[in-house]
Amino acid sequence: MNTELLGIVATYLLTLVIAIPLGKYLAKVFAGEKVWTDFLKPIESAIYKLSGINPKEEMNWKQHMKALLTINLVWLVYGFFVLMYQDKLPLNPDGNPGMTPDLSFNTIISFVVNCNLQHYSGESGVTYLTQHFVLMFLQFVSAATGLAAAVVFFKAFRDKTSTKLGNFWEFFVKSITRLLLPLSLVMAIILAFNGSPTSYEAKDQFISVQGDTVNVSRGPAAAFIAIKHLGTNGGGWFGANSTHPLENPNYITNTVELVAQVIIPIAMVIAFGIFIRRRRLAWMIFGVMTIGMLLLLIPTVSSELGGNPAIAKMGISQATGAMEGKEVRFGPAITDYWSTVTTIISTGSVNGMHDSTMPLTGAWQLLGMMINSFYGGCGVGVLNYFIYLIIAVFISGLMVGRTPEFLGHKVEAREVKIAALITLLSPFLILAGTAIASYVFTNHGEAGWAVQPKNWLNNPGFHGFSEMLYEMTSSNANNGSGFEGLGDNNVFWNVASGFVLFLGRFLPIIGPVAIAGLLGSKKYIPESAGTLKTDTLTFSLMTFAVIIVLNALSYFPALALGPLAEYFTMLK
């Protein structure tokens, strides 16, 4: 057991060893300073020339958001039709069928918004062509979209007063050429040499120990798996995701995949402080995020290592903890660490089945996605945290009787209204979506649909409610993991979660960037003795309190109806 816990500590420390210098590197890249990857400039120049882009053309925040939304719409339309007609396209050696319109709608939105909520099974639901040239492509560009949006946010606070926030396309291209592609290449090589397939051959066939003939899917999986974690995407090449022995062959690949999904979110926090010349502020933000992560991780590990009380009552020993849904080759402790980081960050990949975890673990997984700002996804983690920070600035200003300020810019009614709307958006999408699903399930279970609502759930009662709550929460948080007892490949869930995916991705990007753009354009106010400093321990604790209170008020009733009720029922 001590060895397993040591594995968690070692994995996290390795993550910091990589993430901190990576953050320093990213700050230089996006500031236009000299870095060792400058040899890639000719490639970037060729991309700009081919695309008709002037990377030196300055944009304001509205122009940035227009560019971001336009290019994402293009990808959405392109991918929608390719997924529907994939059976008529090449690179389909296994003969996988085309998707239905509702499944294609859900899938393409999911990958465009960096969620990768998969209502299909990876190896049988899509072809090699769509895996490679639609889904893997989107895993690069969706991550780069979040990173570019974060850099726009950075630019707003770098200078004292400015409406010129750089060029979206330059940030976007550099995110891929200077970060995602090089790291993905290194990681894909590690995975390939440890057993992840990299061929375009059809299914392989072997005879099992029991004498059964088994067909095993293959494909160029290693490259897909690399960017799925580095870009905090999370979509599995195989339906079982990183529990699959070809997607995650051993403890080495397990560690590599764990480190990969955390390094960029942490690095972006470090880069923020260096970029705007406020390193202390970045470390304070990192501290709050880390405390939040530990407060979710520690009870998760305790809950799972403690075993299932229902099994304990039967007199069955659980020396290794609750093992249902977990890989014996990894053990429960590192699986608990994975389940924590994959839900606080918008990765959503799994190396164990979340639906099989203890009720309290399910509550922590849900809460991590509901908060969605403890490290968070590529770029968007910083943006999500900023909303809480602005609310903390506003409340603190009221408490001390001063006009709230952030980094020398007055926070006024317009910025607070935007922050409030974005804060209310997530609870509305999650709770309203779950309420509608619950209503349909309980009142229209016999509806004459292709999949009747009464057949959605394998687990009725409290856990069934948790499954529906988890689906909406995962969609809103752009996470993509799921409680897989829910039958989600039907018109209702494909369409409903599709809308939640779209709104839950783009409005929380537009809101923080708009606030930053508005603040950056205001007259800079030099610090004075009465200035509320945001890089202090006191203010950091205030921000943490705001995060806890807002999320407790928003989500406690829903958590009480699902995982908490299930937990207390088990104790009877």
C-alpha positions in Angstrom: 0.0 0.0 0.0 2.8 2.4 0.9 4.3 1.6 -2.6 1.1 2.6 -4.3 0.9 5.9 -2.3 4.5 6.5 -3.2 3.5 6.1 -6.8 1.1 9.0 -6.5 3.7 11.3 -4.9 6.3 10.4 -7.4 4.0 11.0 -10.4 2.9 14.4 -9.1 6.5 15.5 -8.4 7.5 14.4 -11.9 4.7 16.4 -13.2 6.0 19.6 -11.5 9.5 18.9 -12.6 8.3 19.1 -16.2 5.5 21.7 -15.8 7.4 24.5 -14.2 10.1 24.9 -16.8 7.5 24.3 -19.5 5.6 27.3 -18.1 8.7 29.5 -18.3 9.2 28.3 -21.9 5.5 29.0 -22.9 5.7 32.5 -21.4 8.7 33.3 -23.7 7.0 31.7 -26.8 3.9 33.7 -26.5 5.7 36.9 -25.6 7.7 36.6 -28.8 11.1 36.1 -27.1 13.9 33.9 -28.4 13.5 30.2 -27.6 15.1 27.0 -28.8 12.2 26.1 -31.1 12.6 29.2 -33.3 13.9 26.9 -36.0 10.2 26.2 -36.6 9.5 29.8 -37.8 9.8 29.0 -41.5 7.1 26.3 -41.1 4.8 28.8 -39.3 5.5 31.5 -41.9 4.5 29.0 -44.6 1.2 28.3 -42.8 0.5 32.0 -42.5 1.3 32.7 -46.1 -0.8 29.7 -47.3 -3.8 30.8 -45.1 -3.5 34.5 -46.0 -2.8 35.5 -42.4 -0.9 38.5 -41.2 0.4 37.4 -37.8 1.4 40.9 -36.9 -2.1 42.3 -37.3 -3.3 43.3 -33.8 -6.8 42.3 -32.7 -9.1 43.5 -29.9 -10.9 40.9 -27.8 -14.0 40.9 -30.0 -12.0 40.2 -33.1 -10.2 37.3 -31.3 -13.5 35.8 -30.3 -14.9 36.2 -33.8 -11.9 34.3 -35.3 -12.2 31.6 -32.6 -15.9 31.0 -33.2 -15.6 31.1 -37.0 -12.9 28.5 -37.3 -14.6 26.2 -34.8 -17.8 26.4 -36.8 -15.9 25.3 -39.9 -14.5 22.3 -38.1 -18.0 21.4 -36.8 -19.6 21.3 -40.3 -16.6 19.4 -41.8 -16.6 16.7 -39.2 -20.3 16.3 -39.0 -20.6 15.1 -42.6 -17.4 13.0 -42.6 -18.7 11.1 -39.5 -22.0 10.4 -41.2 -20.5 9.1 -44.4 -17.3 7.5 -43.0 -18.5 4.0 -44.2 -18.1 5.3 -47.8 -14.6 6.7 -47.3 -11.2 4.9 -47.4 -9.2 3.6 -44.4 -12.0 1.5 -43.0 -10.5 -2.1 -43.0 -13.0 -3.2 -40.2 -16.1 -2.1 -42.2 -17.4 0.3 -39.5 -20.7 1.9 -40.4 -21.5 5.6 -40.7 -23.0 7.5 -37.8 -26.6 8.5 -37.4 -27.2 12.2 -37.6 -27.9 12.6 -33.9 -24.8 10.6 -32.9 -22.7 12.6 -35.5 -24.1 15.8 -34.1 -23.0 14.9 -30.5 -19.6 13.4 -31.5 -18.5 16.4 -33.6 -19.5 19.0 -31.1 -17.9 17.0 -28.3 -14.5 16.8 -30.1 -14.7 20.5 -31.3 -15.2 21.7 -27.7 -12.4 19.5 -26.3 -14.7 17.2 -24.4 -14.6 13.9 -26.3 -17.8 12.6 -24.7 -18.1 9.4 -26.6 -21.5 7.9 -27.1 -19.9 5.3 -29.4 -17.3 2.7 -28.8 -13.9 3.8 -30.2 -12.7 0.8 -32.2 -16.2 -0.1 -33.6 -17.8 3.3 -33.9 -15.3 5.2 -36.1 -12.9 4.3 -38.9 -9.2 4.9 -39.1 -9.8 7.9 -41.4 -12.2 9.6 -39.0 -10.1 8.7 -35.9 -7.0 10.2 -37.6 -8.2 13.1 -39.8 -11.2 14.3 -37.9 -11.0 13.3 -34.2 -7.2 13.4 -33.7 -7.1 16.6 -35.8 -9.7 18.1 -33.5 -7.8 17.1 -30.4 -4.9 19.3 -31.6 -7.0 22.3 -32.7 -9.4 22.3 -29.8 -6.6 22.3 -27.3 -4.9 25.1 -29.3 -8.1 27.1 -29.3 -8.2 27.0 -25.4 -4.5 27.9 -25.3 -4.9 30.8 -27.7 -7.9 32.2 -25.8 -5.8 32.1 -22.6 -2.9 34.0 -24.2 -5.4 36.7 -25.3 -6.4 36.9 -21.6 -2.7 37.1 -20.7 -2.1 40.0 -23.2 -4.8 42.1 -21.6 -2.9 42.3 -18.4 0.7 42.5 -19.7 0.6 46.2 -20.5 -0.9 48.9 -18.3 -3.5 49.9 -20.8 -4.1 48.3 -24.2 -6.8 47.2 -26.6 -4.2 45.5 -28.8 -4.2 41.9 -27.7 -2.0 40.3 -30.3 -3.1 38.0 -33.1 -5.3 35.0 -32.5 -3.9 33.0 -35.4 -0.3 33.4 -34.2 -1.2 32.2 -30.8 -3.2 29.3 -32.2 -0.5 28.2 -34.6 2.3 28.5 -32.0 0.3 26.4 -29.6 0.5 23.5 -32.1 3.9 23.9 -33.6 5.8 24.9 -30.4 3.9 22.8 -27.8 1.4 20.2 -28.8 3.2 18.6 -31.8 6.7 18.2 -30.2 5.3 16.8 -27.0 2.9 14.5 -28.8 5.8 13.1 -30.9 7.9 12.3 -27.9 4.9 10.8 -26.0 3.8 8.7 -29.0 7.2 7.2 -29.4 7.2 6.2 -25.7 3.8 4.6 -26.1 4.7 2.8 -29.3 7.8 1.3 -27.7 5.7 0.1 -24.8 3.1 -1.7 -26.8 0.5 0.7 -28.2 -0.3 -0.1 -31.8 0.8 2.2 -34.6 -0.3 0.5 -37.8 -3.2 0.8 -40.3 -3.8 -2.9 -40.4 -7.3 -4.4 -39.8 -8.2 -6.4 -36.7 -5.7 -9.0 -35.6 -6.8 -12.5 -34.5 -5.5 -14.8 -31.8 -6.5 -17.8 -29.8 -7.1 -17.1 -26.1 -6.1 -19.3 -23.2 -9.6 -20.7 -23.1 -9.3 -21.6 -26.8 -11.6 -18.8 -28.1 -10.9 -16.9 -31.3 -10.5 -13.2 -30.4 -10.4 -10.3 -32.9 -8.4 -7.4 -31.6 -8.6 -3.9 -33.1 -5.5 -2.1 -33.9 -4.7 1.1 -35.8 -2.4 4.2 -35.4 -3.4 4.5 -31.7 -0.2 5.8 -30.1 -0.4 9.2 -31.8 -4.0 9.6 -30.9 -3.5 8.6 -27.3 -0.6 11.1 -26.9 -2.6 14.2 -27.9 -5.7 13.0 -26.1 -3.8 13.5 -22.9 -1.5 16.4 -23.7 -4.5 18.4 -25.0 -6.7 17.4 -22.0 -9.1 15.8 -24.6 -9.6 12.3 -23.2 -11.2 10.5 -26.0 -10.3 6.8 -26.2 -9.0 5.1 -29.4 -10.6 2.0 -27.8 -14.0 2.0 -26.2 -12.5 1.1 -22.8 -10.2 4.1 -23.0 -7.0 3.9 -20.9 -8.2 0.7 -19.1 -7.5 -1.0 -22.4 -4.2 -2.9 -22.4 -3.2 -1.6 -25.9 -4.1 2.0 -24.9 -2.3 1.8 -21.6 -0.1 -1.2 -21.6 1.8 -0.9 -18.3 2.7 1.2 -15.3 5.2 3.2 -17.3 2.6 4.3 -19.9 0.1 4.9 -17.0 2.6 7.3 -15.5 3.3 9.0 -18.8 -0.4 9.5 -19.5 -1.0 10.8 -16.0 1.9 13.3 -16.3 0.9 14.4 -19.8 -2.6 15.4 -18.9 -1.5 17.7 -16.0 1.6 19.4 -17.3 0.1 22.0 -19.6 -2.7 23.2 -17.2 0.0 23.8 -14.5 2.4 25.2 -17.0 -0.2 27.8 -18.1 -0.6 29.0 -14.6 3.2 29.5 -14.3 3.3 31.1 -17.7 0.6 33.6 -16.7 2.6 34.9 -13.8 5.8 35.2 -15.9 4.0 36.7 -18.9 2.3 39.5 -17.0 5.3 39.9 -14.6 3.4 38.9 -11.5 5.0 35.6 -10.5 3.8 35.8 -6.9 0.2 36.0 -8.2 0.7 32.9 -10.3 2.1 30.9 -7.3 -0.8 31.9 -5.2 -3.3 30.7 -7.9 -1.3 27.5 -8.2 -1.4 27.1 -4.4 -5.2 27.4 -4.3 -5.6 25.0 -7.2 -3.3 22.5 -5.5 -5.1 22.7 -2.2 -8.4 22.1 -4.0 -6.9 19.1 -5.8 -5.7 17.6 -2.5 -9.0 18.1 -0.8 -10.6 16.0 -3.5 -7.8 13.4 -3.8 -7.3 12.5 -0.2 -10.9 11.6 0.6 -11.1 9.7 -2.7 -8.1 7.6 -1.9 -9.4 7.0 1.7 -12.9 6.0 0.3 -11.5 3.5 -2.2 -8.8 2.0 0.0 -11.4 1.5 2.8 -13.3 -0.9 0.6 -17.0 -1.4 0.1 -19.0 -1.5 3.4 -21.7 -3.7 1.9 -19.0 -6.3 1.0 -17.4 -6.0 4.4 -20.7 -6.9 6.1 -20.5 -10.2 4.2 -17.3 -11.0 6.0 -15.2 -10.7 2.8 -11.7 -9.3 3.2 -10.8 -6.3 1.1 -7.1 -6.0 1.7 -6.5 -4.0 -1.4 -9.5 -1.8 -1.1 -12.5 -1.6 -3.4 -11.4 -3.3 -6.6 -14.6 -3.3 -8.7 -13.9 -1.5 -12.0 -10.2 -1.2 -11.4 -7.2 -2.6 -13.1 -5.3 -5.1 -11.0 -2.1 -4.2 -12.9 -2.3 -0.6 -11.6 -4.0 -0.9 -8.2 -6.6 1.4 -6.6 -4.4 4.2 -5.3 -3.0 5.4 -8.7 -6.5 4.8 -10.2 -7.9 7.2 -7.5 -5.2 9.8 -8.5 -6.2 9.4 -12.1 -9.9 9.8 -11.4 -9.2 13.0 -9.5 -6.9 14.7 -12.0 -9.0 13.6 -15.0 -12.1 15.3 -13.4 -10.6 18.5 -12.0 -8.9 18.9 -15.4 -11.1 18.5 -18.5 -9.4 15.4 -19.7 -12.0 12.8 -18.9 -9.9 9.8 -19.8 -10.1 6.8 -17.4 -7.9 3.9 -16.3 -10.8 2.5 -14.2 -14.6 2.7 -14.4 -16.0 5.7 -12.5 -19.4 4.1 -12.4 -18.0 1.4 -10.1 -16.3 3.7 -7.6 -17.7 4.2 -4.1 -20.5 6.8 -3.7 -18.4 9.4 -2.0 -15.7 9.1 -4.7 -18.5 9.7 -7.3 -19.4 12.9 -5.3 -15.7 14.1 -5.4 -15.5 13.4 -9.2 -18.7 15.4 -9.8 -17.6 18.2 -7.6 -14.2 18.4 -9.4 -16.0 18.9 -12.7 -18.5 21.3 -11.2 -15.8 23.6 -9.9 -13.8 23.1 -13.1 -10.9 25.4 -12.1 -8.5 23.4 -10.1 -5.8 23.4 -12.9 -8.6 22.9 -15.4 -8.1 22.2 -19.1 -5.6 23.6 -21.6 -5.8 27.3 -21.2 -9.4 27.3 -20.0 -8.5 26.3 -16.4 -6.9 29.8 -15.9 -10.0 31.4 -17.5 -12.4 29.5 -15.3 -10.4 30.5 -12.2 -10.4 34.1 -13.3 -14.2 34.3 -12.9 -14.0 33.2 -9.3 -11.1 35.6 -8.8 -13.2 38.6 -10.1 -16.1 37.7 -7.8 -13.6 37.5 -4.9 -12.2 40.9 -5.9 -15.8 42.4 -6.0 -16.8 40.9 -2.6 -13.5 41.9 -1.0 -14.0 45.4 -2.3 -17.4 45.6 -0.7 -16.1 44.3 2.6 -13.4 47.0 2.9 -15.5 49.8 1.4 -13.3 50.4 -1.7 -13.9 50.2 -5.5 -12.7 46.7 -6.4 -9.5 46.6 -8.6 -7.6 43.9 -10.3 -4.0 44.5 -11.4 -4.5 48.3 -11.6 -7.9 48.3 -13.4 -11.2 49.1 -11.8 -13.7 46.2 -11.7 -17.1 47.8 -12.4 -20.7 46.7 -12.9 -20.2 45.5 -16.4 -17.4 43.1 -15.6 -19.2 41.8 -12.4 -22.4 41.2 -14.4 -20.5 39.1 -17.0 -18.7 37.1 -14.2 -22.1 36.5 -12.4 -23.7 35.3 -15.7 -20.9 32.9 -16.3 -21.0 31.7 -12.7 -24.7 31.0 -13.0 -24.4 29.3 -16.4 -22.9 26.0 -15.3 -25.4 25.3 -12.5 -28.2 26.2 -14.9 -27.0 23.8 -17.7 -26.2 21.0 -15.3 -29.2 21.2 -13.0 -31.8 22.1 -15.7 -30.4 19.3 -18.0 -30.6 16.7 -15.2 -34.1 17.9 -14.2 -35.4 17.5 -17.7 -33.8 14.0 -18.1 -35.2 13.0 -14.7 -38.7 14.2 -15.6 -38.7 12.4 -19.0 -37.4 9.2 -17.3 -40.0 9.2 -14.5 -43.0 10.5 -16.4 -42.6 9.4 -20.0 -40.7 6.1 -19.6 -43.0 4.3 -22.0 -42.6 7.0 -24.8 -42.5 5.4 -28.2 -38.9 6.3 -29.0 -36.3 4.1 -30.6 -34.8 3.8 -27.1 -37.5 4.2 -24.4 -36.5 6.4 -21.5 -37.3 3.6 -19.0 -34.3 1.7 -20.6 -31.8 4.5 -20.1 -30.5 3.3 -16.7 -29.0 0.0 -15.6 -29.1 1.3 -12.0 -32.3 3.0 -10.9 -32.6 4.9 -7.6 -29.9 7.2 -6.2 -27.2 5.8 -8.5 -29.3 6.2 -11.6 -29.8 9.8 -10.7 -26.1 10.2 -10.3 -25.5 8.7 -13.7 -27.8 11.4 -15.3 -26.2 14.1 -13.2 -22.7 13.0 -14.2 -23.6 13.0 -17.9 -24.7 16.6 -17.8 -21.9 17.7 -15.5 -19.3 16.0 -17.7 -20.8 17.7 -20.8 -20.8 21.2 -19.2 -17.2 20.8 -17.9 -16.0 19.6 -21.3 -14.7 16.5 -19.5 -16.1 13.5 -21.4 -15.9 10.8 -18.7 -19.1 9.1 -17.7 -21.0 6.8 -15.4 -21.4 4.2 -18.1 -24.5 2.6 -16.5 -26.3 5.2 -18.5 -27.4 4.3 -22.0 -26.6 7.5 -23.7 -26.5 6.7 -27.5 -30.0 7.8 -28.3 -31.6 10.9 -29.7 -32.4 12.5 -26.3 -28.9 12.3 -24.8 -27.1 12.9 -28.1 -29.0 16.2 -28.7 -29.4 17.4 -25.1 -25.8 16.9 -24.1 -24.7 18.3 -27.5 -26.3 21.7 -26.6 -24.8 21.6 -23.1 -21.4 20.8 -24.6 -21.5 23.8 -27.0 -22.8 26.4 -24.4 -20.5 25.0 -21.6 -17.4 25.4 -23.8 -17.7 28.8 -25.6 -19.6 31.1 -23.1 -17.0 30.4 -20.3 -14.3 31.3 -22.8 -16.0 34.4 -24.2 -16.9 35.7 -20.7 -13.4 35.9 -19.1 -11.8 37.1 -22.3 -14.4 39.9 -22.5 -13.8 40.9 -18.9 -10.0 40.9 -19.5 -10.4 42.9 -22.7 -12.6 45.5 -20.9 -10.3 45.8 -18.0 -7.2 46.0 -20.2 -8.6 49.0 -22.0 -9.2 51.0 -18.8 -6.9 53.6 -17.4 -4.2 52.0 -15.3 -4.3 53.0 -11.6 -1.0 52.7 -9.8 -0.9 50.8 -6.5 -1.4 52.7 -3.3 -1.5 52.0 0.4 -5.2 51.2 0.1 -5.0 48.9 -3.0 -6.4 45.4 -2.5 -3.5 43.2 -3.3 -4.5 40.0 -5.1 -1.2 38.2 -4.7 -1.4 37.7 -0.9 -2.3 34.6 1.2 -5.3 36.4 2.6 -6.8 37.1 -0.8 -6.0 33.6 -2.0 -7.9 32.1 0.9 -10.8 34.5 0.1 -10.9 33.2 -3.5 -10.8 29.6 -2.2 -13.8 30.4 0.1 -15.7 31.9 -2.8 -15.1 28.8 -4.9 -16.3 26.5 -2.1 -19.4 28.6 -1.1 -20.6 29.2 -4.6 -20.3 25.6 -5.6 -21.8 24.3 -2.3 -24.8 26.6 -2.8 -25.2 25.6 -6.4 -24.7 21.8 -6.2 -25.2 20.4 -2.7 -28.9 19.6 -3.2 -28.2 17.6 -6.4 -25.2 15.8 -4.8 -27.5 15.0 -1.8 -30.0 13.4 -4.0 -27.4 11.3 -5.8 -24.1 10.1 -4.4 -24.6 11.3 -0.8 -28.0 9.5 -0.5 -26.4 6.4 -2.0 -23.6 6.6 0.5 -25.9 6.8 3.6 -28.0 4.0 2.2 -25.0 1.7 2.1 -24.3 2.4 5.8 -27.7 0.9 6.9 
